[in-house]
Amino acid sequence: MKLNRHQPTARLALRKQQGMTMLEVLIAVMILSVGLLGIAGLQTSNLRNSQSAHQRTMAVLLASSMAERIRANRALALSNGYSVVKTCPTTVLDPALITSASIAEHEKKHWLNEIARSIGVAAKPCGEVTFSGRTYTVTVYWDDSRALGGRADMAIRNMVSL
């Protein structure tokens, strides 16, 4: 049987190394805390960007929704029946309570209510529909400063040619 010459020194090394020093523990805790702070920062950034992406998606859908309403009622649209001055709803209404004399007025009120409900009144959303010649421009505005870290007025435009 062959004997290992280094075995006694290995036993001595194990006897000397009984645990971790306080300095090693403090360094490990500091590295861990910096990593956790980084992960928390990424999570916060992710939440802001997710909200911004949601608002942008809703603005595109809402602009397309009004464009489809205009295309669906071409006769009324040609008589400038769907124009809406820039309106910024400050509250969300119950859709059952929205009443109007005409279809166009009813659709415009519902559209503005959808803007407030979908984007959120905290983002100060606005809707505007302009008519020029045979073209409507549907615009949805909102404030995206939470995600972009400052003043950030966003706008999505959709053009409809009749």
Secondary structure by P-SEA (a helix, b strand, c coil): cccccaaaaaaaaaaacccccaaaaaaaaaaaaaaaaaaaaaaaaaaaaaaaaaaaaaaaaaaaaaaaaaaacaaaaaacccccccccccccccccccccccaaaaaaaaaaaaaaaacccccbbbbbbbbcccbbbbbbbbbcccccccccbbbbbbbbcc
